[in-house]
Amino acid sequence: MLNLETFTYTFDSVKRKARNRWGEILVSAGVDAKALKDSHGPCPGCKGKDRFRFDNKDGNGTFICSQGSGDTLSGDGFELLQHVGIEKSPKEALELVAKALDIQKMSLRPVEIEYVYRRPDGATNLKVIRTNCSNGRKSFKQLLPNGRPPKSDPEFTPFPYRIDEWPVDQPILLCEGEKCADALWKAGYPATTRAGGSSTWEPELNQHFAGRDIIILPDNDDAGRFYARKVGESLSLVASTVNVCELPNLPIKGDVVDWIDGGGQAAELQKLLSKALHFDVWAYQETRPTGPRSISALKAKKIVARDQLHEFLPPGFTLLSGAPKVGKSKLAEFVSRKVAENHDVLFLALEYNELVAQLRFGHMEDHLRLKLYLEGELPQWDNGGERLLEEALQQIKPSLTVIDVIGRIKKRGEAKGYEGETESLSAIKQMMSRHNCDCLAIHHLRKAGLSDNPEDLFDRILGSTALAAVPDNLQILLPSDTDVVLHTKGRVIFPSKRLLRLKGHDFEEVNPALMDLPTRATAQKDIIHLIAGAGEISVGEMVTRLGKQQPQITTACQRLLELGKITRLPNGNYTLADTDLF
């Protein structure tokens, strides 16, 4: 990934403007138009006769070039400019594209945007302050009219955004964020959101949508679709209709603003809204249940998301991968113990025998043993393993099954590659679903080539792409100094990146802002802890509360700014930076 945070242009702003315009940008820069087609042909960079393809995925100017060495190069339009030799560095490529699009350089100073939430009578209820920094990061702050945060007032009642402007007889579009809502209003469509984006939905907001027609426009990511399902479930209880409209041709994590910047017009949006799916139908398609189901039956039975058994474990079928000795089994054992406090757990310790498993769980209290079932052996899937596991699930009725490791129960003579692994994983996943049981399956990462694709850790999972396609959720555990980092993504969960620390037999989460900081950076860590507790704080307050010299504090803050851990606000105070991990 290009590191452009130090430039006066922001990568995101230029990339957004360049989307769907890379053809004209590249031709104007000197790239042969004949090479810019989605089929194999001569490479304008390495001059290979049939090694290059301009696939332009999501309108981002992407390309693939298979070099004579057998390696493959790929990237977006910025990297293509470097590959063909027109520009030598990421900075030069960025500036060329910005010049071609006539984009002016941004101010190095943070820019504040204020969004005002009002009550139906027009009185100010809440202010949301968005700070856009020159490095592309952003931060948000919520303030009451008296300048204090909402949590300071136990009587605070939230209201939807721009409720005082809602027309009586038009549908209300619901999106994520005030910027998207304002863009829709500008296009002529009444829109709203809630303070805090997609993090939550307060039940008390429902009353304002009673009897209204609602259309939800989710962002193009798992978090957006999960938020749409959550809000749709809630509003279906009170609204007249709830529909969902997914905008086409959005980039990953794209939203309404990206769609408009990509050339979307008000007339086109009207057509898309008229074809929006009823929420029940949309949710049905999203959940993809096995076997045929009628829409009438679906409407009679509301879809309810499964409760999460533990904060480190997403609901559904989860594949946890990691390098040898990084702590995969220890993490699985920790989660199992915690879940076993209230639910039955089946733990298949297939990489070590049952005796060793008993010893590894030996520190548990007796009341936990009653809810945790250990099994050290299981035949291959088609040699009695499927039948025995089915019987165990019927008898125990666990809420969670742990398989350590997944490779020990595959079929004999299983076909290699995508087809064979899809069949095996799907069979296990379907069995767990039939028994309403979450599953945590342990797997390995590739031993070689761990740095081949640092932009996508999940490409490191050992085996075919089926290992990433079939599970509901993917987790990767990687070492980080004295701790470990748990990366998680899935279909209906928020992508996350957690810093975990092993203490005895337990794991605890460490402040993510401390991730990747050197072990001896005590001043930096102290500042992170202080800001996390205060929200924002000045250098003078840091000096007083930490008992350190001002030069030491100033140097530590400067380093944290460079690392993107904190943000300097216009009032001179510091706050934790927004961390968009995926």
C-alpha positions in Angstrom: 0.0 0.0 0.0 1.3 3.4 -0.9 2.3 5.5 2.1 1.1 8.9 1.3 0.3 10.2 4.7 3.0 12.8 4.7 2.0 14.5 1.4 -0.2 17.6 1.2 -2.6 15.7 -1.0 -4.5 12.9 0.6 -4.4 9.6 -1.1 -8.1 8.9 -0.4 -9.3 12.3 -1.8 -7.4 11.9 -5.1 -8.3 8.2 -5.4 -12.0 9.0 -5.0 -11.9 11.7 -7.7 -9.9 9.4 -10.0 -12.3 6.5 -9.8 -13.8 5.6 -13.2 -11.5 8.1 -14.9 -8.3 6.2 -15.0 -8.5 5.5 -18.8 -8.3 9.2 -19.7 -5.7 9.9 -16.9 -3.4 7.1 -18.1 -3.7 8.0 -21.8 -3.1 11.7 -21.1 0.0 10.7 -19.1 1.4 8.7 -22.1 0.1 5.1 -21.7 -0.9 3.5 -25.0 -4.7 3.3 -25.1 -4.4 -0.1 -26.8 -3.0 -1.6 -23.6 -5.9 -0.4 -21.5 -8.3 -3.3 -22.1 -9.5 -6.2 -19.9 -7.8 -8.9 -21.9 -4.2 -10.2 -22.1 -1.9 -8.2 -24.3 1.5 -6.5 -24.5 2.7 -4.9 -21.4 3.5 -1.1 -21.7 5.9 -1.5 -18.8 8.1 -4.6 -19.1 7.3 -5.0 -22.9 6.1 -8.6 -22.6 4.1 -9.8 -25.6 1.2 -11.3 -23.7 1.6 -10.6 -20.0 -0.5 -7.6 -19.2 -4.2 -7.0 -18.4 -5.9 -3.7 -17.4 -8.9 -5.1 -15.4 -9.7 -1.7 -13.7 -11.6 -3.2 -10.8 -14.0 -0.8 -9.1 -12.8 1.9 -11.4 -9.5 2.1 -9.6 -7.2 1.6 -12.6 -6.0 -1.9 -11.4 -3.7 -4.0 -13.6 -2.0 -7.4 -13.6 1.4 -8.1 -15.2 3.1 -11.5 -15.3 6.8 -10.9 -15.6 9.2 -13.1 -17.3 10.6 -14.2 -13.9 7.3 -15.9 -13.2 6.3 -13.3 -10.5 3.2 -11.3 -10.9 2.9 -7.5 -10.4 -0.4 -5.9 -9.7 -1.7 -2.6 -8.3 -3.9 0.4 -9.0 -3.5 3.3 -11.4 -0.9 5.0 -9.2 1.3 1.9 -9.3 0.7 1.5 -13.0 2.2 4.9 -13.7 5.3 3.7 -11.9 5.4 0.3 -13.6 5.4 1.9 -17.1 8.1 4.3 -16.0 6.1 7.5 -16.4 6.7 8.3 -12.7 9.4 7.1 -10.4 7.8 7.4 -6.9 4.4 7.2 -5.3 4.6 10.9 -4.5 5.2 11.8 -8.2 2.3 9.5 -9.3 0.0 11.1 -6.8 0.9 14.6 -7.9 0.5 13.7 -11.6 -3.0 12.4 -11.1 -4.0 15.3 -8.8 -2.8 17.7 -11.5 -4.7 15.8 -14.2 -7.8 16.1 -12.2 -7.1 19.8 -11.3 -7.2 19.0 -7.5 -5.8 21.7 -5.3 -3.4 20.9 -2.5 -5.0 20.6 0.9 -4.2 22.6 3.9 -1.9 21.0 6.4 -4.1 22.2 9.2 -6.9 20.0 10.5 -10.3 21.1 9.2 -13.3 21.0 11.5 -16.9 20.4 10.3 -19.8 20.9 12.6 -23.1 18.9 12.3 -26.0 20.1 14.4 -28.7 17.6 15.6 -31.9 19.4 16.5 -35.1 18.4 18.2 -38.4 18.4 16.2 -39.0 22.0 17.5 -35.7 23.2 16.0 -33.8 23.5 19.3 -30.2 22.2 19.3 -29.9 18.8 20.8 -26.3 17.7 20.0 -23.3 18.9 18.0 -21.0 16.4 16.2 -17.5 17.9 15.5 -15.7 16.1 12.7 -12.0 16.8 12.3 -10.4 16.0 9.0 -6.6 15.8 9.2 -4.1 16.3 6.4 -3.0 12.6 6.6 -6.5 11.5 5.7 -7.5 10.4 9.2 -10.6 11.8 11.0 -11.9 12.0 14.5 -15.3 12.8 15.9 -16.5 14.5 19.1 -20.0 14.9 20.4 -21.0 17.9 22.5 -24.2 19.1 24.2 -25.2 22.8 23.8 -23.4 23.5 27.1 -20.1 22.1 25.6 -20.1 18.9 27.6 -20.2 15.3 26.3 -23.6 13.6 26.2 -22.5 11.0 28.8 -22.3 13.9 31.3 -26.1 14.3 31.2 -28.1 11.1 32.3 -31.3 12.7 30.9 -29.9 13.1 27.4 -32.2 11.8 24.7 -30.9 11.2 21.1 -32.8 12.4 18.0 -32.2 11.5 14.4 -30.3 13.9 12.2 -32.2 16.8 10.6 -35.6 15.5 12.0 -36.8 19.1 12.2 -36.7 19.2 8.3 -38.4 15.9 7.5 -41.3 16.3 5.1 -44.6 14.7 6.1 -45.3 12.7 2.9 -41.9 11.4 1.6 -39.8 8.4 2.4 -36.8 9.0 4.7 -33.4 7.6 3.6 -31.3 6.3 6.4 -27.5 6.1 5.9 -24.3 6.0 7.9 -22.9 9.5 8.8 -23.9 13.1 8.6 -21.8 13.7 5.5 -23.8 11.1 3.5 -27.1 12.5 4.8 -26.2 16.0 3.8 -25.2 14.8 0.3 -28.6 13.2 -0.1 -30.4 16.3 1.0 -28.4 18.3 -1.6 -29.6 15.8 -4.2 -33.2 16.4 -3.2 -33.8 13.4 -0.9 -34.7 13.7 2.8 -32.1 11.7 4.7 -31.1 11.0 8.3 -28.6 9.2 10.4 -27.7 8.9 14.1 -24.7 10.3 16.0 -21.9 7.7 16.0 -22.4 6.1 12.6 -22.9 2.4 12.5 -21.7 1.7 16.1 -25.2 1.2 17.6 -28.9 2.0 17.3 -30.8 3.2 20.4 -34.3 1.8 20.7 -35.7 5.2 21.7 -35.0 6.4 18.2 -37.7 4.1 16.8 -40.6 6.3 17.9 -39.6 9.0 15.4 -40.0 6.5 12.5 -43.4 5.2 13.5 -45.7 5.0 10.4 -42.9 6.3 8.1 -41.5 4.8 4.9 -37.8 4.1 5.4 -35.1 3.2 2.9 -31.8 2.1 4.3 -28.6 2.7 2.2 -25.8 0.5 3.7 -22.1 1.1 3.2 -20.4 -1.4 1.0 -18.8 -3.5 3.7 -19.7 -6.2 6.3 -20.2 -3.5 9.0 -22.6 -1.6 6.8 -24.7 -4.6 6.0 -24.7 -5.8 9.6 -25.8 -2.3 10.7 -28.6 -2.4 8.0 -29.8 -5.7 9.4 -29.8 -4.4 13.0 -31.6 -1.2 12.1 -34.0 -2.9 9.8 -35.0 -5.4 12.5 -35.6 -2.6 14.9 -37.5 -0.2 12.6 -39.7 -3.1 11.2 -41.5 -3.0 14.5 -42.8 0.6 14.0 -42.3 1.8 10.5 -44.9 1.5 7.7 -42.3 0.0 5.3 -38.6 -0.7 5.6 -36.7 -1.2 2.3 -33.0 -1.6 1.6 -31.1 -0.1 -1.4 -27.6 -1.2 -2.1 -25.9 1.3 -4.5 -24.1 -0.4 -7.4 -20.4 -0.1 -8.3 -19.3 1.1 -4.9 -15.7 0.5 -3.8 -15.0 -1.6 -0.7 -16.2 0.5 2.3 -17.8 2.9 -0.2 -20.9 5.0 0.7 -23.4 7.5 -0.8 -20.7 10.2 -1.2 -18.4 7.8 -3.1 -21.3 6.9 -5.4 -22.1 10.6 -6.1 -18.4 11.4 -6.6 -18.2 8.5 -9.1 -20.8 10.1 -11.3 -24.1 9.0 -9.7 -27.0 11.3 -10.6 -30.3 12.1 -8.8 -32.4 10.6 -11.6 -30.4 7.4 -11.4 -30.8 7.3 -7.6 -34.6 7.6 -8.0 -34.7 4.5 -10.2 -32.5 2.6 -7.7 -34.7 3.6 -4.8 -37.9 2.5 -6.7 -36.3 -1.0 -7.0 -35.2 -1.2 -3.3 -35.9 -4.6 -1.7 -38.3 -5.1 1.2 -36.2 -5.6 4.3 -37.4 -9.1 4.9 -36.5 -10.2 1.4 -33.1 -8.4 1.5 -32.3 -10.0 4.9 -33.3 -13.4 3.5 -30.9 -13.0 0.6 -28.1 -11.8 2.9 -28.4 -14.7 5.3 -28.5 -17.3 2.5 -30.2 -20.1 4.4 -29.7 -23.7 3.2 -32.7 -25.3 1.4 -35.7 -23.6 -0.2 -37.8 -21.2 1.9 -40.9 -19.3 0.8 -41.1 -15.5 1.2 -44.5 -15.9 3.0 -42.9 -18.2 5.6 -40.0 -15.8 6.0 -42.3 -12.8 6.8 -44.0 -14.9 9.5 -40.7 -15.7 11.1 -38.4 -12.8 11.8 -34.7 -13.3 11.4 -32.9 -12.8 14.7 -29.1 -12.6 14.9 -27.4 -15.2 17.2 -26.0 -13.8 20.4 -22.2 -13.6 20.6 -20.8 -16.1 23.2 -17.6 -14.2 23.8 -16.1 -10.9 22.7 -13.2 -12.6 21.0 -15.5 -15.1 19.2 -17.8 -13.9 16.4 -21.1 -15.9 16.0 -21.2 -18.7 13.4 -18.4 -20.7 11.9 -15.0 -19.1 12.5 -11.6 -20.2 11.1 -8.7 -19.1 13.4 -5.3 -19.3 11.7 -1.9 -18.5 12.9 1.8 -19.5 12.7 3.1 -22.4 14.9 3.5 -21.6 18.6 1.8 -18.2 18.3 -1.0 -19.2 20.8 -3.9 -20.4 18.7 -4.7 -23.3 20.9 -4.2 -21.3 24.1 -6.7 -18.6 22.8 -9.2 -21.3 21.8 -8.8 -22.9 25.3 -9.3 -19.5 26.9 -12.5 -18.7 24.9 -13.8 -22.2 25.7 -13.3 -21.8 29.4 -15.1 -18.4 29.4 -18.0 -19.8 27.3 -18.2 -22.9 29.5 -19.1 -20.7 32.5 -22.6 -20.5 31.1 -22.8 -22.9 28.1 -21.9 -26.4 27.1 -18.7 -26.6 25.1 -17.3 -29.5 23.0 -13.5 -29.3 22.5 -11.9 -31.6 20.0 -8.2 -31.6 20.9 -7.1 -33.5 17.8 -3.5 -32.3 17.7 -2.8 -33.8 21.1 -4.4 -36.7 23.0 -7.1 -36.4 25.6 -4.6 -36.8 28.5 -2.6 -33.8 27.4 -5.9 -31.9 26.9 -6.9 -32.7 30.4 -3.6 -31.4 31.7 -3.9 -28.2 29.7 -7.4 -27.6 31.1 -6.4 -28.8 34.6 -6.4 -25.4 36.2 -10.1 -25.1 35.6 -12.5 -25.1 38.5 -14.8 -28.2 38.9 -18.0 -26.3 38.0 -16.4 -25.4 34.6 -15.5 -29.0 33.9 -19.2 -29.9 34.0 -19.9 -27.7 31.0 -16.8 -28.6 28.9 -16.5 -31.9 27.1 -13.0 -33.0 25.9 -12.4 -35.4 23.1 -8.8 -36.3 21.9 -9.7 -38.5 19.0 -12.1 -38.4 16.1 -11.9 -40.6 12.9 -11.7 -39.0 9.5 -14.9 -37.5 8.3 -16.0 -40.4 6.0 -14.6 -43.1 8.2 -17.0 -42.7 11.1 -16.1 -39.1 12.1 -19.2 -37.5 10.7 -21.5 -40.0 12.5 -19.7 -39.7 15.8 -19.7 -35.9 15.7 -23.4 -35.8 14.8 -24.1 -38.1 17.8 -22.0 -35.9 20.1 -23.8 -32.8 19.1 -27.2 -34.5 19.6 -26.2 -35.7 23.0 -24.3 -32.7 24.4 -26.2 -29.9 22.6 -23.2 -27.6 22.9 -23.3 -23.9 22.2 -19.7 -24.0 20.9 -17.6 -26.7 19.3 -13.8 -26.2 19.0 -11.9 -28.2 16.4 -8.2 -28.2 16.9 -7.2 -28.6 14.1 -9.6 -28.7 11.2 -7.2 -30.6 9.0 -7.5 -33.7 11.2 -11.1 -34.5 10.3 -11.1 -34.1 6.5 -12.2 -36.9 4.2 -9.9 -39.7 3.2 -8.5 -39.1 -0.3 -10.2 -35.7 -0.3 -9.8 -33.9 -3.7 -7.2 -31.2 -3.4 -7.9 -27.6 -4.2 -11.0 -25.4 -4.0 -13.6 -28.1 -4.7 -12.5 -30.6 -2.2 -11.9 -28.1 0.6 -15.3 -26.4 -0.1 -17.0 -29.8 0.3 -15.3 -30.6 3.6 -15.8 -27.2 5.2 -19.4 -26.8 4.0 -20.3 -30.2 5.5 -19.0 -29.2 8.9 -20.5 -25.8 8.7 -23.9 -27.2 7.8 -23.8 -29.7 10.6 -23.0 -27.0 13.1 -25.8 -24.8 11.7 -28.4 -27.6 12.0 -27.5 -27.9 15.7 -27.5 -24.1 16.3 -23.9 -24.4 17.4 -21.1 -21.9 16.9 -17.8 -23.4 15.7 -14.2 -22.3 16.2 -11.9 -24.3 13.9 -8.1 -24.0 14.2 -5.9 -23.9 11.1 -2.4 -22.9 10.0 -0.8 -20.1 7.9 1.5 -20.7 5.1 5.1 -21.3 6.4 6.7 -19.5 3.4 5.9 -16.3 1.8 4.3 -14.6 4.8 5.2 -11.2 3.5 4.0 -11.7 -0.1 0.9 -9.7 0.4 1.0 -7.5 3.5 -2.1 -5.6 2.4 -4.3 -8.7 2.9 -3.3 -10.9 5.8 -6.0 -13.4 5.0 -4.2 -14.4 1.8 -1.7 -16.2 4.1 -4.2 -18.9 5.2 -2.9 -22.3 4.2 -4.7 -24.1 1.4 -7.0 -22.9 -1.4 -9.3 -19.9 -1.3 -12.1 -22.1 -0.1 -10.6 -21.8 3.4 -11.5 -18.1 3.3 -14.7 -18.4 1.3 -16.7 -20.9 3.3 -16.4 -19.8 6.9 -18.6 -17.0 8.3 -15.6 -15.4 9.9 -11.9 -15.4 9.5 -9.3 -14.7 12.3 -5.6 -14.5 12.1 -3.3 -14.5 15.2 0.1 -12.9 14.7 2.9 -12.1 17.2 3.5 -8.5 18.2 6.5 -7.8 20.4 5.5 -9.4 23.7 1.8 -9.7 22.8 -0.3 -11.1 20.0 -2.6 -9.3 17.5 -6.0 -10.9 16.6 -7.3 -9.8 13.2 -11.0 -10.6 12.5 -13.3 -10.1 9.6 -16.6 -11.7 8.6 -19.9 -11.3 6.8 -22.0 -9.8 9.7 -19.4 -8.4 12.1 -17.3 -5.3 12.3 -13.7 -5.8 11.1 -11.4 -5.6 14.1 -7.7 -5.7 15.1 -7.1 -6.5 18.8 -3.9 -6.4 20.8 -4.1 -9.3 23.3 -1.8 -10.1 26.2 -1.5 -13.6 27.8 -1.5 -13.5 31.6 -1.3 -17.0 33.1 -4.0 -18.9 31.4 -6.1 -15.8 30.4 -6.0 -13.3 27.6 -6.8 -9.7 28.1 -7.2 -6.9 25.5 -4.7 -4.1 25.5 -5.5 -0.6 24.2 -5.2 -0.8 20.4 -3.5 2.5 20.3 -0.5 0.8 22.0 -0.1 -1.6 19.0 3.3 -1.6 17.4 4.8 0.7 19.9 8.4 -0.2 21.0 8.7 -2.0 24.4 10.7 0.8 26.0 8.5 3.6 24.7 7.1 4.2 28.2 6.3 7.9 27.7 4.3 7.2 24.6 2.4 4.4 26.3 1.6 6.6 29.3 0.3 9.3 27.0 -2.0 6.8 25.2 -3.4 5.6 28.5 -4.0 9.2 29.6 -5.7 10.3 26.4 -7.9 7.1 26.4 -9.2 8.1 29.8 -9.6 11.8 29.3 -10.8 11.9 25.6 -8.6 14.9 24.9 -5.8 16.6 26.8 -3.2 19.4 26.6 0.5 19.0 26.8 0.5 21.0 30.1 -2.0 18.5 31.6 0.2 15.6 30.5 3.3 17.2 32.2 1.3 17.7 35.4 -0.3 14.3 35.6 2.6 12.2 34.4 5.3 14.1 36.3 7.6 14.3 33.3 9.5 17.1 31.7 7.8 19.1 28.9 10.5 18.3 26.2 10.0 14.6 26.9 6.2 14.9 26.5 6.5 17.0 23.4 8.9 14.6 21.7 6.7 11.6 22.6 3.6 13.4 21.2 5.5 14.2 18.0 6.4 10.6 17.6 2.8 9.4 18.2 1.6 12.0 15.6 4.1 10.5 13.1 2.8 7.0 13.8 -0.8 8.1 13.4 -1.7 7.1 17.0 -3.0 10.6 18.0 -4.4 13.7 16.4 -3.8 17.4 17.3 -7.0 19.3 17.6 -7.4 23.0 16.5 -7.5 24.0 20.2 -4.0 22.5 20.7 -5.2 19.4 22.7 -4.5 15.9 21.6 -7.0 13.0 21.1 -6.7 9.4 19.9 -6.7 9.1 16.1 -9.5 7.3 14.2 -8.1 3.9 13.3 -9.7 2.5 10.1 -8.2 -1.0 10.2 -9.7 -2.7 7.1 
